């Protein structure tokens, strides 16, 4: 008999992740949807940085369940994701003393969903996406602001989504839910599957 009760209960890991995020939104001071995204470069050297998770797609979505974020496709993380086709992240909430770890396969979101999210951003953020050559060397802050002024003049108040900017969808092969326990006897449950669409195997792990 499974002892996945309380905050770990349920048979849908995407719904469970969404419920934890909703709970964190009530207690985290800043960016409860922040994730530490990990990739590797061509030499296998790891990289990690904070990005904002924008959507948890449920298992009834066309993706079958996924985690979605947006970025510049010219960035270092995009190059590494594209080369490997895989990524991992951890989402940690100090206020809840919980975390979720995800490892999986990655595809791009460059269609209507990306257009809709881009259009929902503030005008300055949309123009900033056009102006920034993410991860490339920058001469100065002044040079960046000059580029912002240039793209503002070119694109006005209704810029379309840049062709070099869009989403990445992480379809998980592994999700681990972790909660702090007394005396470091934490609770850990790992959901694992061999491929997208396959059945999940759920294991309780030692702390």
C-alpha positions in Angstrom: 0.0 0.0 0.0 1.4 3.4 -1.0 2.2 5.9 1.7 2.0 8.8 -0.6 -0.5 10.7 1.5 -1.0 14.4 2.3 1.0 16.7 0.0 2.3 13.7 -2.1 -1.1 12.2 -2.8 -2.4 11.8 -6.4 -1.8 9.9 -9.6 -0.9 12.9 -11.8 2.6 14.4 -11.3 1.7 17.5 -13.3 -1.4 18.2 -11.2 0.7 17.6 -8.1 3.4 20.0 -9.3 0.8 22.6 -10.2 -0.7 22.3 -6.7 2.6 22.9 -5.0 3.3 25.9 -7.2 -0.1 27.4 -6.4 0.6 26.9 -2.7 4.1 28.5 -3.1 2.5 31.6 -4.7 0.9 32.4 -1.4 4.1 32.3 0.6 7.2 33.0 -1.6 8.2 36.7 -1.6 9.5 36.8 -5.1 9.2 34.6 -8.2 7.7 31.4 -6.9 7.9 30.1 -10.4 11.7 30.5 -10.6 13.7 27.4 -11.6 17.4 26.6 -11.7 17.8 25.3 -15.2 20.8 23.0 -15.9 22.3 22.2 -19.3 25.7 21.0 -20.5 28.0 22.4 -23.2 29.8 20.6 -26.0 32.5 19.5 -23.6 30.1 18.2 -21.1 30.7 21.1 -18.7 27.5 21.9 -16.8 25.8 25.3 -16.8 23.0 26.4 -14.5 21.0 29.6 -14.3 17.6 30.9 -13.0 14.7 31.3 -15.4 11.0 31.6 -14.9 8.7 28.7 -15.5 5.7 30.0 -17.4 3.4 27.0 -17.6 2.9 23.5 -16.4 1.0 21.7 -19.1 -1.3 18.9 -17.8 -1.3 15.3 -19.0 -4.3 16.1 -21.2 -2.4 18.7 -23.2 -1.0 17.8 -26.6 2.4 17.4 -25.0 1.1 14.8 -22.6 2.4 17.0 -19.8 5.4 19.4 -19.8 7.1 22.4 -18.2 7.4 25.5 -20.4 9.7 28.5 -20.3 10.7 31.2 -22.8 14.0 32.6 -23.8 16.2 34.0 -26.6 17.2 31.2 -29.0 20.6 32.8 -29.5 21.5 32.4 -25.9 24.1 29.9 -24.5 21.4 27.9 -22.8 19.4 27.6 -26.0 22.5 26.4 -27.9 23.2 23.8 -25.3 19.6 22.6 -25.1 19.3 22.4 -28.9 22.6 20.3 -29.1 21.7 17.9 -26.3 17.9 17.8 -26.6 17.7 17.4 -22.9 17.7 19.5 -19.7 17.0 19.4 -16.0 15.8 21.9 -13.4 15.0 22.2 -9.7 12.3 24.4 -8.3 12.9 25.2 -4.6 10.6 27.0 -2.2 12.2 28.0 1.1 8.9 29.0 2.6 7.4 25.6 2.1 10.7 23.7 2.6 9.9 21.7 -0.6 11.5 21.2 -4.0 10.7 19.6 -7.3 13.4 18.1 -9.6 12.8 17.4 -13.3 14.9 15.8 -16.0 13.6 15.3 -19.5 13.6 15.9 -23.2 13.2 19.3 -24.8 11.4 20.7 -27.8 10.8 24.2 -29.0 7.5 26.1 -28.8 7.5 28.5 -31.7 3.8 28.6 -32.7 0.7 30.4 -31.5 1.3 29.6 -27.9 4.6 31.4 -28.0 3.0 34.3 -29.9 0.3 34.6 -27.2 2.7 34.6 -24.3 4.9 37.2 -26.0 1.9 39.4 -26.6 1.0 39.2 -22.9 4.3 40.7 -21.8 4.7 44.4 -21.1 5.7 46.5 -24.0 9.2 47.2 -22.6 9.8 43.5 -22.1 8.7 42.8 -25.7 11.0 45.5 -27.0 13.8 44.3 -24.7 13.6 40.9 -26.3 14.3 42.5 -29.7 17.1 44.6 -28.3 19.1 41.9 -26.4 21.6 39.7 -28.2 21.5 37.4 -25.2 24.8 35.9 -24.0 26.9 37.9 -26.5 29.5 40.5 -25.2 28.1 44.0 -24.5 30.2 47.1 -24.7 28.2 49.1 -22.1 24.7 49.7 -20.6 24.6 52.8 -22.8 25.0 50.6 -25.9 22.1 48.4 -24.8 19.8 51.3 -24.2 20.7 52.7 -27.6 19.6 49.4 -29.1 16.4 49.6 -27.2 15.7 53.0 -28.6 16.5 51.7 -32.1 14.1 48.8 -32.0 11.4 51.0 -30.4 11.6 53.3 -33.4 11.5 50.3 -35.7 8.7 48.3 -34.1 6.6 50.9 -32.3 4.0 49.9 -29.8 3.0 46.5 -31.3 6.1 44.5 -31.9 5.7 41.0 -33.2 7.5 38.1 -31.5 11.1 38.0 -32.7 12.0 34.9 -34.8 14.9 34.3 -32.4 12.7 34.3 -29.3 10.3 31.6 -28.1 9.6 28.7 -25.8 11.2 25.4 -24.7 9.0 22.6 -23.5 10.6 20.1 -21.1 8.8 16.7 -21.3 9.9 14.9 -18.2 11.2 11.4 -17.9 11.8 11.9 -14.2 10.2 14.1 -11.6 11.1 14.0 -7.9 9.0 15.6 -5.2 11.0 16.4 -2.0 9.8 17.8 1.4 11.8 18.6 4.4 11.6 16.2 7.3 12.6 16.4 11.0 16.2 15.4 11.7 16.9 15.5 8.0 14.7 12.4 7.4 13.2 14.0 4.3 10.4 12.6 2.2 11.3 11.9 -1.4 9.2 10.4 -4.2 10.6 9.8 -7.7 8.3 9.4 -10.7 10.2 7.8 -13.5 9.3 6.5 -17.0 11.3 5.1 -19.9 9.8 7.5 -22.5 7.1 10.2 -22.9 3.7 8.5 -22.8 5.0 5.5 -20.9 3.6 4.4 -17.5 5.1 6.1 -14.4 7.0 4.1 -11.8 6.9 5.7 -8.4 9.5 5.0 -5.8 10.0 6.4 -2.3 13.7 7.2 -1.9 15.9 7.4 1.2 16.6 10.9 2.4 
